[in-house]
């Protein structure tokens, strides 16, 4: 059983989660490693994204309960109430996971419609709203410059150049509006990516809440 358990751990390290699950499930109830194998089995199911198995589990293992709660942060199901979600955690882990809960339930997204309306009123304002400052300033300067050149050409009776730069002004103005909506989408995608990245680093640092093993030599 010691060998089988270590083989399961090796499969986990190799990313062969199905094989790891099989190895851990073969360890019998009378084995010294039974409880640890059950925990590692559910950990491998977490890696596989089989969150239903964790949710249906009646096992009274704290790491399994913690992984089950954490699974909700990966869009498994709608988040439960914060008290229920945090119940398996304590100490510093509870503080950190509480922060993840808040970031998931109240993400600081940028509204696409707001970005569009701001850029309609002032070219580039939508991108500045989404913290894309350099593109926002460039959009404002280019659109304003094209519009100014068009205005001066019409004023000087250079109608062809006036219409040419008027068309360019409309092109950059429309692009600025579309770009602001896209910038809001990119900003929101970055918020999601950063949250998932931070959660993954946290889980790896905590070894997915599973304690270290001390094997007899």
N, CA, C and O of each residue as an XYZ file, in Angstrom:
868
protein
N       0.823     -1.213      0.000
C       0.000      0.000      0.000
C       0.855      1.259      0.000
O       0.484      2.278     -0.584
N       2.010      1.176      0.666
C       2.915      2.329      0.658
C       3.355      2.641     -0.764
O       3.389      3.799     -1.180
N       3.690      1.593     -1.496
C       4.124      1.766     -2.889
C       2.975      2.295     -3.745
O       3.157      3.217     -4.540
N       1.795      1.706     -3.576
C       0.642      2.130     -4.364
C       0.299      3.595     -4.072
O      -0.047      4.352     -4.979
N       0.398      3.981     -2.801
C       0.100      5.354     -2.412
C       1.117      6.319     -3.022
O       0.747      7.384     -3.517
N       2.391      5.947     -2.985
C       3.428      6.793     -3.565
C       3.292      6.875     -5.084
O       3.568      7.915     -5.682
N       2.868      5.782     -5.698
C       2.629      5.805     -7.147
C       1.508      6.798     -7.473
O       1.587      7.546     -8.447
N       0.462      6.787     -6.637
C      -0.631      7.745     -6.830
C      -0.149      9.182     -6.724
O      -0.547     10.039     -7.513
N       0.713      9.442     -5.741
C       1.275     10.792     -5.583
C       2.132     11.172     -6.790
O       2.129     12.321     -7.229
N       2.870     10.182     -7.322
C       3.707     10.438     -8.500
C       2.836     10.782     -9.708
O       3.156     11.686    -10.480
N       1.731     10.048     -9.860
C       0.810     10.360    -10.963
C       0.261     11.779    -10.832
O       0.108     12.483    -11.831
N      -0.033     12.194     -9.609
C      -0.513     13.560     -9.399
C       0.526     14.577     -9.858
O       0.194     15.551    -10.533
N       1.776     14.346     -9.491
C       2.847     15.254     -9.883
C       3.009     15.292    -11.395
O       3.380     16.322    -11.959
N       2.732     14.168    -12.052
C       2.876     14.079    -13.504
C       1.663     14.623    -14.242
O       1.680     14.749    -15.467
N       0.603     14.948    -13.495
C      -0.610     15.442    -14.125
C      -1.502     14.353    -14.686
O      -2.430     14.640    -15.443
N      -1.231     13.093    -14.321
C      -2.066     11.977    -14.780
C      -3.108     11.685    -13.703
O      -2.988     10.729    -12.937
N      -4.124     12.531    -13.667
C      -5.066     12.521    -12.551
C      -5.995     11.305    -12.558
O      -6.388     10.819    -11.497
N      -6.348     10.813    -13.751
C      -7.168      9.593    -13.805
C      -6.407      8.403    -13.214
O      -6.966      7.629    -12.437
N      -5.144      8.262    -13.580
C      -4.320      7.169    -13.053
C      -4.123      7.325    -11.554
O      -4.122      6.337    -10.819
N      -3.957      8.564    -11.096
C      -3.809      8.812     -9.666
C      -5.066      8.380     -8.920
O      -4.980      7.734     -7.876
N      -6.236      8.735     -9.454
C      -7.500      8.347     -8.825
C      -7.621      6.844     -8.700
O      -8.061      6.318     -7.678
N      -7.219      6.163     -9.763
C      -7.287      4.700     -9.755
C      -6.384      4.119     -8.673
O      -6.789      3.218     -7.938
N      -5.159      4.637     -8.575
C      -4.221      4.133     -7.566
C      -4.755      4.353     -6.157
O      -4.682      3.451     -5.323
N      -5.284      5.526     -5.885
C      -5.776      5.821     -4.539
C      -7.034      5.018     -4.201
O      -7.239      4.626     -3.052
N      -7.871      4.779     -5.210
C      -9.117      4.041     -4.953
C      -8.866      2.558     -4.687
O      -9.742      1.869     -4.164
N      -7.674      2.057     -5.042
C      -7.355      0.644     -4.833
C      -6.841      0.356     -3.421
O      -6.615     -0.802     -3.068
N      -6.662      1.379     -2.632
C      -6.166      1.183     -1.264
C      -7.344      0.878     -0.344
O      -8.276      1.674     -0.230
N      -7.296     -0.257      0.295
C      -8.425     -0.769      1.064
C      -8.648     -0.057      2.384
O      -7.796      0.687      2.871
N      -9.828     -0.310      2.950
C     -10.243      0.369      4.167
C      -9.385      0.001      5.372
O      -9.306      0.769      6.331
N      -8.749     -1.152      5.334
C      -7.920     -1.587      6.464
C      -6.481     -1.067      6.381
O      -5.674     -1.312      7.278
N      -6.175     -0.359      5.318
C      -4.812      0.125      5.135
C      -4.526      1.344      6.015
O      -5.412      2.148      6.303
N      -3.279      1.454      6.428
C      -2.821      2.625      7.179
C      -3.021      3.905      6.365
O      -3.232      4.977      6.932
N      -2.953      3.793      5.031
C      -3.041      4.955      4.150
C      -4.461      5.228      3.655
O      -4.660      6.080      2.789
N      -5.446      4.516      4.195
C      -6.805      4.638      3.658
C      -7.312      6.082      3.691
O      -7.767      6.600      2.671
N      -7.236      6.725      4.840
C      -7.763      8.089      4.958
C      -7.008      9.061      4.049
O      -7.608      9.908      3.387
N      -5.700      8.923      4.033
C      -4.905      9.792      3.159
C      -5.224      9.538      1.691
O      -5.276     10.469      0.887
N      -5.437      8.272      1.350
C      -5.762      7.932     -0.035
C      -7.110      8.518     -0.441
O      -7.279      8.967     -1.575
N      -8.069      8.516      0.484
C      -9.379      9.098      0.180
C      -9.236     10.593     -0.105
O      -9.824     11.113     -1.053
N      -8.450     11.275      0.723
C      -8.242     12.706      0.518
C      -7.574     12.972     -0.825
O      -7.979     13.867     -1.567
N      -6.541     12.179     -1.129
C      -5.838     12.362     -2.392
C      -6.724     12.003     -3.587
O      -6.602     12.600     -4.656
N      -7.607     11.035     -3.401
C      -8.561     10.697     -4.464
C      -9.415     11.905     -4.797
O      -9.585     12.245     -5.968
N      -9.954     12.559     -3.770
C     -10.807     13.724     -4.019
C      -9.989     14.900     -4.554
O     -10.495     15.719     -5.321
N      -8.744     14.976     -4.150
C      -7.872     16.011     -4.700
C      -7.676     15.791     -6.205
O      -7.713     16.743     -6.984
N      -7.471     14.552     -6.602
C      -7.308     14.255     -8.025
C      -8.595     14.556     -8.798
O      -8.538     14.986     -9.950
N      -9.750     14.333     -8.171
C     -11.020     14.672     -8.810
C     -11.169     16.188     -8.963
O     -11.751     16.673     -9.933
N     -10.638     16.917     -7.996
C     -10.636     18.380     -8.090
C      -9.823     18.820     -9.305
O     -10.248     19.692    -10.063
N      -8.648     18.207     -9.487
C      -7.816     18.532    -10.644
C      -8.538     18.220    -11.952
O      -8.397     18.946    -12.936
N      -9.305     17.141    -11.956
C     -10.031     16.739    -13.156
C     -11.259     17.603    -13.410
O     -11.880     17.517    -14.470
N     -11.605     18.438    -12.431
C     -12.793     19.275    -12.575
C     -14.081     18.540    -12.276
O     -15.164     19.019    -12.611
N     -13.973     17.370    -11.642
C     -15.168     16.594    -11.275
C     -15.694     17.087     -9.927
O     -15.686     16.357     -8.936
N     -16.148     18.331     -9.910
C     -16.557     18.954     -8.655
C     -17.821     18.323     -8.061
O     -18.050     18.392     -6.854
N     -18.636     17.710     -8.920
C     -19.853     17.041     -8.426
C     -19.501     15.935     -7.437
O     -20.213     15.725     -6.455
N     -18.400     15.228     -7.697
C     -17.994     14.130     -6.814
C     -17.654     14.663     -5.431
O     -17.986     14.042     -4.421
N     -16.989     15.815     -5.385
C     -16.686     16.431     -4.094
C     -17.963     16.883     -3.402
O     -18.130     16.712     -2.194
N     -18.864     17.466     -4.194
C     -20.094     18.018     -3.623
C     -20.985     16.926     -3.054
O     -21.660     17.131     -2.045
N     -20.985     15.760     -3.704
C     -21.835     14.655     -3.246
C     -21.192     13.838     -2.132
O     -21.835     12.985     -1.520
N     -19.922     14.108     -1.880
C     -19.203     13.309     -0.886
C     -19.721     13.567      0.522
O     -19.947     14.710      0.919
N     -19.902     12.494      1.260
C     -20.293     12.604      2.666
C     -19.095     12.401      3.594
O     -19.243     12.281      4.810
N     -17.894     12.365      2.981
C     -16.691     12.134      3.772
C     -16.427     13.332      4.686
O     -16.541     14.485      4.270
N     -16.077     13.042      5.919
C     -15.873     14.097      6.904
C     -14.395     14.497      6.990
O     -13.840     14.619      8.082
N     -13.764     14.700      5.824
C     -12.372     15.113      5.772
C     -12.314     16.618      5.531
O     -12.910     17.121      4.578
N     -11.606     17.328      6.385
C     -11.544     18.781      6.265
C     -10.973     19.227      4.917
O     -11.545     20.130      4.306
N      -9.857     18.635      4.410
C      -9.351     19.068      3.099
C     -10.378     18.909      1.981
O     -10.433     19.731      1.067
N     -11.198     17.843      2.051
C     -12.225     17.626      1.023
C     -13.277     18.727      1.103
O     -13.724     19.236      0.075
N     -13.673     19.093      2.317
C     -14.649     20.174      2.490
C     -14.084     21.495      1.990
O     -14.799     22.296      1.389
N     -12.797     21.717      2.241
C     -12.178     22.957      1.790
C     -12.087     23.010      0.265
O     -12.361     24.048     -0.338
N     -11.704     21.900     -0.353
C     -11.647     21.854     -1.811
C     -13.038     22.014     -2.416
O     -13.200     22.656     -3.453
N     -14.032     21.431     -1.770
C     -15.396     21.542     -2.263
C     -15.864     22.992     -2.245
O     -16.495     23.455     -3.195
N     -15.555     23.716     -1.159
C     -15.906     25.136     -1.102
C     -15.160     25.915     -2.177
O     -15.741     26.761     -2.858
N     -13.879     25.626     -2.323
C     -13.060     26.358     -3.289
C     -13.544     26.140     -4.720
O     -13.396     27.015     -5.573
N     -14.124     24.969     -4.976
C     -14.599     24.662     -6.325
C     -15.629     25.680     -6.808
O     -15.725     25.942     -8.007
N     -16.396     26.252     -5.889
C     -17.409     27.230     -6.277
C     -16.787     28.480     -6.889
O     -17.434     29.184     -7.665
N     -15.547     28.752     -6.545
C     -14.875     29.922     -7.108
C     -14.500     29.727     -8.565
O     -14.170     30.690     -9.257
N     -14.547     28.475     -9.041
C     -14.217     28.179    -10.432
C     -15.483     27.984    -11.265
O     -15.515     27.159    -12.178
N     -16.520     28.746    -10.943
C     -17.772     28.749    -11.708
C     -18.455     27.386    -11.726
O     -19.140     27.037    -12.687
N     -18.262     26.628    -10.665
C     -18.917     25.320    -10.597
C     -20.424     25.482    -10.432
O     -21.201     24.900    -11.188
N     -20.823     26.251     -9.471
C     -22.221     26.559     -9.209
C     -22.282     27.966     -8.637
O     -21.246     28.522     -8.271
N     -23.488     28.564     -8.548
C     -23.581     29.871     -7.877
C     -23.011     29.809     -6.467
O     -23.184     28.819     -5.756
N     -22.336     30.872     -6.077
C     -21.699     30.896     -4.767
C     -22.730     30.757     -3.649
O     -23.787     31.385     -3.700
N     -22.429     29.943     -2.645
C     -23.303     29.879     -1.467
C     -23.114     31.136     -0.624
O     -22.313     32.003     -0.974
N     -23.835     31.238      0.468
C     -23.646     32.379      1.358
C     -22.224     32.364      1.903
O     -21.594     31.310      1.985
N     -21.730     33.520      2.269
C     -20.332     33.627      2.680
C     -20.048     32.798      3.932
O     -18.985     32.186      4.039
N     -20.979     32.772      4.872
C     -20.775     32.003      6.103
C     -20.621     30.519      5.812
O     -19.753     29.853      6.377
N     -21.467     30.006      4.930
C     -21.389     28.591      4.560
C     -20.100     28.322      3.803
O     -19.423     27.322      4.043
N     -19.769     29.214      2.895
C     -18.573     29.044      2.077
C     -17.304     28.993      2.928
O     -16.411     28.185      2.671
N     -17.227     29.852      3.932
C     -16.013     29.959      4.746
C     -15.963     28.984      5.917
O     -14.944     28.895      6.603
N     -17.039     28.260      6.152
C     -17.107     27.404      7.343
C     -15.977     26.380      7.463
O     -15.575     26.081      8.587
N     -15.435     25.819      6.360
C     -14.342     24.832      6.537
C     -12.980     25.461      6.828
O     -12.025     24.747      7.134
N     -12.879     26.795      6.737
C     -11.573     27.437      6.843
C     -11.406     28.139      8.182
O     -12.377     28.468      8.862
N     -10.152     28.358      8.538
C      -9.864     29.077      9.776
C      -8.520     29.798      9.646
O      -7.715     29.481      8.770
N      -8.292     30.762     10.523
C      -7.008     31.465     10.560
C      -6.723     32.246      9.292
O      -7.615     32.838      8.686
N      -5.442     32.230      8.904
C      -5.008     32.973      7.719
C      -5.667     32.464      6.441
O      -5.944     33.237      5.524
N      -5.915     31.159      6.391
C      -6.591     30.607      5.218
C      -7.980     31.225      5.048
O      -8.403     31.524      3.932
N      -8.668     31.407      6.145
C     -10.016     31.974      6.089
C      -9.981     33.404      5.574
O     -10.849     33.815      4.803
N      -8.982     34.158      5.999
C      -8.847     35.547      5.542
C      -8.581     35.591      4.033
O      -9.198     36.367      3.305
N      -7.655     34.747      3.582
C      -7.296     34.736      2.166
C      -8.454     34.276      1.301
O      -8.728     34.871      0.259
N      -9.137     33.221      1.725
C     -10.251     32.688      0.940
C     -11.425     33.664      0.955
O     -12.165     33.754     -0.025
N     -11.601     34.393      2.051
C     -12.643     35.416      2.118
C     -12.413     36.501      1.071
O     -13.356     37.005      0.461
N     -11.139     36.853      0.872
C     -10.797     37.845     -0.159
C     -11.133     37.317     -1.547
O     -11.660     38.055     -2.379
N     -10.832     36.044     -1.803
C     -11.197     35.445     -3.089
C     -12.713     35.462     -3.290
O     -13.201     35.733     -4.387
N     -13.441     35.170     -2.226
C     -14.909     35.166     -2.296
C     -15.419     36.546     -2.709
O     -16.287     36.660     -3.574
N     -14.874     37.595     -2.085
C     -15.308     38.956     -2.395
C     -14.960     39.323     -3.832
O     -15.759     39.950     -4.527
N     -13.772     38.936     -4.275
C     -13.358     39.244     -5.649
C     -14.211     38.502     -6.668
O     -14.446     38.996     -7.771
N     -14.675     37.306     -6.289
C     -15.521     36.533     -7.200
C     -16.954     37.056     -7.214
O     -17.572     37.160     -8.274
N     -17.474     37.381     -6.048
C     -18.877     37.801     -5.954
C     -19.071     39.257     -6.360
O     -20.145     39.628     -6.831
N     -18.038     40.089     -6.181
C     -18.141     41.508     -6.547
C     -16.927     41.936     -7.369
O     -16.130     42.758     -6.917
N     -16.787     41.386     -8.566
C     -15.602     41.715     -9.372
C     -15.632     43.177     -9.807
O     -16.696     43.699    -10.139
N     -14.477     43.844     -9.810
C     -14.421     45.263    -10.195
C     -14.449     45.447    -11.713
O     -13.543     46.046    -12.293
N     -15.497     44.925    -12.346
C     -15.599     45.016    -13.794
C     -15.847     46.454    -14.251
O     -16.334     47.292    -13.493
N     -15.497     46.713    -15.507
C     -15.823     47.962    -16.174
C     -17.008     47.719    -17.102
O     -17.036     46.734    -17.839
N     -17.983     48.620    -17.060
C     -19.203     48.465    -17.848
C     -18.958     48.877    -19.302
O     -18.483     49.980    -19.571
N     -19.286     47.983    -20.230
C     -19.055     48.263    -21.648
C     -19.872     49.460    -22.128
O     -19.367     50.303    -22.869
N     -21.129     49.533    -21.705
C     -21.987     50.635    -22.140
C     -21.446     51.974    -21.645
O     -21.471     52.970    -22.368
N     -20.954     51.986    -20.399
C     -20.360     53.213    -19.860
C     -19.150     53.625    -20.676
O     -18.977     54.804    -20.984
N     -18.310     52.660    -21.029
C     -17.125     52.956    -21.841
C     -17.530     53.528    -23.194
O     -16.905     54.467    -23.686
N     -18.582     52.957    -23.800
C     -19.050     53.437    -25.106
C     -19.580     54.864    -25.001
O     -19.222     55.722    -25.808
N     -20.428     55.116    -24.012
C     -21.025     56.443    -23.862
C     -19.967     57.511    -23.593
O     -20.052     58.624    -24.111
N     -18.972     57.164    -22.780
C     -17.899     58.122    -22.503
C     -17.129     58.469    -23.771
O     -16.751     59.622    -23.979
N     -16.896     57.460    -24.625
C     -16.162     57.705    -25.861
C     -17.008     58.432    -26.894
O     -16.474     59.125    -27.760
N     -18.321     58.278    -26.807
C     -19.209     59.047    -27.685
C     -19.119     60.525    -27.336
O     -19.090     61.382    -28.220
N     -19.075     60.817    -26.039
C     -19.025     62.205    -25.586
C     -17.639     62.812    -25.802
O     -17.512     63.900    -26.364
N     -16.598     62.098    -25.351
C     -15.212     62.562    -25.496
C     -14.381     61.409    -26.045
O     -14.198     60.413    -25.345
N     -13.878     61.505    -27.251
C     -13.069     60.422    -27.814
C     -11.918     60.045    -26.874
O     -11.189     60.908    -26.384
N     -11.773     58.746    -26.636
C     -10.704     58.253    -25.774
C     -11.086     58.139    -24.313
O     -10.385     57.477    -23.547
N     -12.196     58.776    -23.900
C     -12.582     58.754    -22.485
C     -12.946     57.344    -22.033
O     -12.698     56.976    -20.885
N     -13.533     56.555    -22.931
C     -13.897     55.182    -22.575
C     -12.681     54.334    -22.273
O     -12.701     53.501    -21.368
N     -11.608     54.553    -23.046
C     -10.389     53.784    -22.798
C      -9.703     54.232    -21.508
O      -9.127     53.419    -20.785
N      -9.771     55.518    -21.232
C      -9.219     55.998    -19.959
C     -10.012     55.415    -18.799
O      -9.442     55.090    -17.757
N     -11.334     55.280    -18.972
C     -12.195     54.663    -17.961
C     -11.770     53.225    -17.675
O     -11.855     52.759    -16.538
N     -11.314     52.527    -18.715
C     -10.866     51.138    -18.541
C      -9.368     51.060    -18.221
O      -8.766     49.989    -18.290
N      -8.782     52.196    -17.875
C      -7.379     52.300    -17.464
C      -6.397     52.017    -18.597
O      -5.236     51.684    -18.358
N      -6.875     52.155    -19.831
C      -5.989     52.055    -20.988
C      -5.604     53.486    -21.371
O      -6.033     54.013    -22.397
N      -4.788     54.091    -20.523
C      -4.543     55.531    -20.596
C      -3.858     55.957    -21.886
O      -4.270     56.936    -22.509
N      -2.830     55.243    -22.292
C      -2.077     55.660    -23.479
C      -2.949     55.639    -24.726
O      -2.940     56.596    -25.499
N      -3.714     54.546    -24.937
C      -4.599     54.467    -26.100
C      -5.692     55.521    -26.025
O      -6.100     56.073    -27.047
N      -6.167     55.802    -24.814
C      -7.207     56.816    -24.660
C      -6.708     58.192    -25.064
O      -7.413     58.931    -25.751
N      -5.505     58.542    -24.648
C      -4.934     59.847    -25.005
C      -4.677     59.927    -26.508
O      -4.951     60.944    -27.145
N      -4.141     58.827    -27.067
C      -3.881     58.806    -28.522
C      -5.189     58.948    -29.296
O      -5.246     59.700    -30.269
N      -6.237     58.239    -28.882
C      -7.534     58.327    -29.570
C      -8.065     59.758    -29.536
O      -8.594     60.256    -30.529
N      -7.922     60.405    -28.399
C      -8.397     61.792    -28.271
C      -7.611     62.724    -29.186
O      -8.196     63.542    -29.895
N      -6.280     62.600    -29.170
C      -5.437     63.492    -29.964
C      -5.643     63.282    -31.461
O      -5.767     64.249    -32.212
N      -5.680     62.019    -31.899
C      -5.810     61.740    -33.331
C      -7.176     62.183    -33.848
O      -7.266     62.840    -34.885
N      -8.238     61.826    -33.130
C      -9.580     62.214    -33.566
C      -9.733     63.730    -33.580
O     -10.305     64.299    -34.509
N      -9.217     64.371    -32.545
C      -9.304     65.843    -32.478
C      -8.501     66.483    -33.606
O      -8.946     67.454    -34.218
N      -7.308     65.933    -33.882
C      -6.467     66.486    -34.943
C      -7.132     66.347    -36.305
O      -7.151     67.294    -37.091
N      -7.685     65.150    -36.588
C      -8.370     64.954    -37.871
C      -9.556     65.910    -38.007
O      -9.784     66.490    -39.069
N     -10.300     66.061    -36.924
C     -11.445     66.980    -36.949
C     -11.022     68.420    -37.151
O     -11.676     69.169    -37.876
N      -9.937     68.807    -36.516
C      -9.450     70.188    -36.644
C      -8.968     70.468    -38.068
O      -9.254     71.524    -38.632
N      -8.232     69.507    -38.644
C      -7.745     69.680    -40.017
C      -8.920     69.779    -40.980
O      -8.918     70.604    -41.894
N      -9.937     68.922    -40.766
C     -11.127     68.973    -41.612
C     -11.803     70.338    -41.510
O     -12.209     70.918    -42.517
N     -11.916     70.833    -40.304
C     -12.570     72.134    -40.078
C     -11.810     73.261    -40.773
O     -12.415     74.097    -41.444
N     -10.486     73.286    -40.614
C      -9.695     74.359    -41.234
C      -9.712     74.265    -42.751
O      -9.692     75.290    -43.432
N      -9.750     73.031    -43.302
C      -9.811     72.882    -44.757
C     -11.129     73.400    -45.307
O     -11.149     74.102    -46.318
N     -12.234     73.055    -44.644
C     -13.533     73.578    -45.090
C     -13.567     75.101    -44.985
O     -14.100     75.791    -45.854
N     -12.984     75.604    -43.901
C     -12.971     77.057    -43.702
C     -12.155     77.747    -44.790
O     -12.456     78.874    -45.186
N     -11.109     77.052    -45.273
C     -10.275     77.619    -46.334
C     -10.784     77.244    -47.721
O     -10.104     77.492    -48.717
N     -11.969     76.651    -47.795
C     -12.607     76.271    -49.069
C     -11.867     75.150    -49.786
O     -12.006     74.994    -50.999
N     -11.079     74.364    -49.043
C     -10.458     73.158    -49.618
C     -11.406     71.978    -49.360
O     -11.180     71.152    -48.476
N     -12.463     71.931    -50.159
C     -13.542     70.983    -49.889
C     -13.103     69.523    -49.997
O     -13.521     68.693    -49.190
N     -12.274     69.206    -50.975
C     -11.846     67.815    -51.123
C     -11.091     67.352    -49.876
O     -11.390     66.306    -49.299
N     -10.112     68.155    -49.480
C      -9.346     67.802    -48.271
C     -10.245     67.826    -47.036
O     -10.076     67.028    -46.114
N     -11.186     68.739    -47.035
C     -12.101     68.808    -45.898
C     -12.902     67.530    -45.753
O     -13.025     66.980    -44.659
N     -13.453     67.056    -46.887
C     -14.229     65.809    -46.822
C     -13.330     64.599    -46.543
O     -13.742     63.647    -45.880
N     -12.104     64.652    -47.057
C     -11.168     63.560    -46.802
C     -10.896     63.421    -45.306
O     -10.980     62.330    -44.743
N     -10.573     64.535    -44.685
C     -10.255     64.472    -43.254
C     -11.512     64.322    -42.399
O     -11.445     63.837    -41.269
N     -12.650     64.736    -42.938
C     -13.909     64.483    -42.231
C     -14.182     62.982    -42.174
O     -14.638     62.451    -41.162
N     -13.884     62.308    -43.305
C     -14.054     60.860    -43.329
C     -13.091     60.169    -42.374
O     -13.448     59.209    -41.693
N     -11.854     60.681    -42.339
C     -10.884     60.111    -41.401
C     -11.301     60.360    -39.957
O     -11.109     59.511    -39.086
N     -11.873     61.534    -39.716
C     -12.355     61.848    -38.365
C     -13.445     60.868    -37.950
O     -13.438     60.351    -36.833
N     -14.397     60.616    -38.876
C     -15.482     59.677    -38.587
C     -14.940     58.271    -38.362
O     -15.425     57.537    -37.501
N     -13.922     57.904    -39.153
C     -13.321     56.571    -39.023
C     -12.673     56.404    -37.641
O     -12.908     55.410    -36.953
N     -11.859     57.382    -37.246
C     -11.189     57.291    -35.951
C     -12.186     57.425    -34.796
O     -12.015     56.809    -33.744
N     -13.216     58.227    -35.001
C     -14.236     58.390    -33.963
C     -14.986     57.078    -33.734
O     -15.203     56.670    -32.594
N     -15.384     56.414    -34.844
C     -16.048     55.122    -34.727
C     -15.141     54.058    -34.151
O     -15.565     53.241    -33.333
N     -13.865     54.072    -34.588
C     -12.905     53.111    -34.046
C     -12.668     53.307    -32.568
O     -12.474     52.348    -31.821
N     -12.687     54.577    -32.148
C     -12.522     54.884    -30.724
C     -13.678     54.327    -29.894
O     -13.476     53.855    -28.775
N     -14.898     54.384    -30.453
C     -16.065     53.849    -29.739
C     -15.983     52.327    -29.650
O     -16.173     51.748    -28.580
N     -15.699     51.688    -30.781
C     -15.563     50.226    -30.795
C     -14.413     49.777    -29.894
O     -14.532     48.802    -29.152
N     -13.294     50.511    -29.972
C     -12.129     50.153    -29.170
C     -12.388     50.270    -27.686
O     -11.820     49.515    -26.897
N     -13.243     51.212    -27.288
C     -13.563     51.373    -25.863
C     -14.350     50.178    -25.350
O     -14.111     49.701    -24.241
N     -15.299     49.688    -26.168
C     -16.053     48.491    -25.773
C     -15.128     47.287    -25.658
O     -15.224     46.501    -24.716
N     -14.218     47.155    -26.645
C     -13.262     46.044    -26.607
C     -12.330     46.165    -25.410
O     -11.965     45.162    -24.796
N     -11.945     47.395    -25.078
C     -11.054     47.620    -23.944
C     -11.715     47.205    -22.630
O     -11.056     46.669    -21.739
N     -13.021     47.457    -22.516
C     -13.749     47.034    -21.315
C     -13.784     45.516    -21.217
O     -13.633     44.956    -20.132
N     -13.985     44.842    -22.365
C     -14.001     43.380    -22.365
C     -12.636     42.825    -21.964
O     -12.552     41.875    -21.186
N     -11.570     43.417    -22.496
C     -10.216     42.967    -22.177
C      -9.916     43.195    -20.697
O      -9.313     42.348    -20.038
N     -10.342     44.342    -20.185
C     -10.119     44.649    -18.769
C     -10.809     43.614    -17.886
O     -10.218     43.119    -16.926
N     -12.055     43.290    -18.208
C     -12.809     42.318    -17.415
C     -12.205     40.924    -17.521
O     -12.172     40.178    -16.542
N     -11.728     40.575    -18.717
C     -11.072     39.275    -18.885
C      -9.801     39.209    -18.044
O      -9.470     38.159    -17.492
N      -9.096     40.321    -17.949
C      -7.880     40.361    -17.130
C      -8.212     40.190    -15.649
O      -7.474     39.535    -14.913
N      -9.330     40.786    -15.219
C      -9.768     40.625    -13.827
C     -10.002     39.145    -13.527
O      -9.574     38.645    -12.486
N     -10.682     38.445    -14.440
C     -10.944     37.012    -14.249
C      -9.656     36.201    -14.267
O      -9.467     35.298    -13.452
N      -8.776     36.531    -15.202
C      -7.507     35.797    -15.308
C      -6.666     35.986    -14.046
O      -6.071     35.034    -13.541
N      -6.620     37.219    -13.540
C      -5.818     37.506    -12.347
C      -6.376     36.764    -11.137
O      -5.616     36.237    -10.324
N      -7.696     36.721    -11.015
C      -8.299     35.998     -9.898
C      -7.967     34.514     -9.975
O      -7.543     33.921     -8.983
N      -8.157     33.912    -11.143
C      -7.864     32.484    -11.296
C      -6.390     32.185    -11.060
O      -6.047     31.162    -10.468
N      -5.516     33.080    -11.525
C      -4.079     32.897    -11.325
C      -3.723     32.982     -9.846
O      -2.945     32.171     -9.343
N      -4.290     33.964     -9.149
C      -4.011     34.115     -7.719
C      -4.541     32.922     -6.927
O      -3.891     32.466     -5.986
N      -5.707     32.417     -7.298
C      -6.272     31.260     -6.594
C      -5.410     30.024     -6.820
O      -5.191     29.236     -5.900
N      -4.925     29.860     -8.045
C      -4.081     28.700     -8.347
C      -2.787     28.757     -7.548
O      -2.347     27.746     -7.001
N      -2.175     29.937     -7.478
C      -0.939     30.087     -6.706
C      -1.186     29.819     -5.222
O      -0.357     29.209     -4.546
N      -2.325     30.275     -4.726
C      -2.669     30.049     -3.326
C      -2.842     28.560     -3.046
O      -2.329     28.050     -2.050
N      -3.563     27.862     -3.924
C      -3.783     26.431     -3.741
C      -2.473     25.659     -3.800
O      -2.256     24.731     -3.021
N      -1.601     26.045     -4.725
C      -0.312     25.370     -4.830
C       0.530     25.613     -3.578
O       1.200     24.704     -3.087
N       0.492     26.836     -3.070
C       1.253     27.160     -1.865
C       0.750     26.368     -0.661
O       1.533     25.968      0.201
N      -0.569     26.145     -0.609
C      -1.168     25.394      0.496
C      -1.231     23.896      0.202
O      -1.773     23.124      0.992
N      -0.670     23.492     -0.945
C      -0.720     22.094     -1.382
C      -2.151     21.567     -1.357
O      -2.413     20.437     -0.947
N      -3.064     22.421     -1.807
C      -4.472     22.056     -1.919
C      -5.041     21.578     -0.582
O      -5.907     20.704     -0.541
N      -4.542     22.163      0.505
C      -5.019     21.928      1.870
C      -4.700     20.525      2.390
O      -5.148     20.146      3.472
N      -3.929     19.758      1.624
C      -3.588     18.397      2.041
C      -2.295     18.441      2.856
O      -1.321     19.050      2.414
N      -2.259     17.813      4.033
C      -1.043     17.859      4.873
C       0.091     17.049      4.266
O      -0.124     16.158      3.445
N       1.302     17.383      4.692
C       2.481     16.620      4.254
C       2.456     15.218      4.864
O       1.857     14.997      5.917
N       3.108     14.284      4.192
C       3.173     12.913      4.662
C       4.586     12.570      5.121
O       5.573     12.934      4.481
N       4.655     11.876      6.221
C       5.942     11.397      6.720
C       5.974      9.874      6.590
O       5.290      9.159      7.322
N       6.767      9.403      5.659
C       6.842      7.977      5.410
C       7.930      7.323      6.251
O       8.998      7.893      6.470
N       7.637      6.134      6.709
C       8.635      5.382      7.482
C       9.775      4.942      6.556
O       9.526      4.494      5.437
N      11.008      5.066      7.013
C      12.152      4.651      6.200
C      12.455      3.181      6.452
O      13.387      2.633      5.862
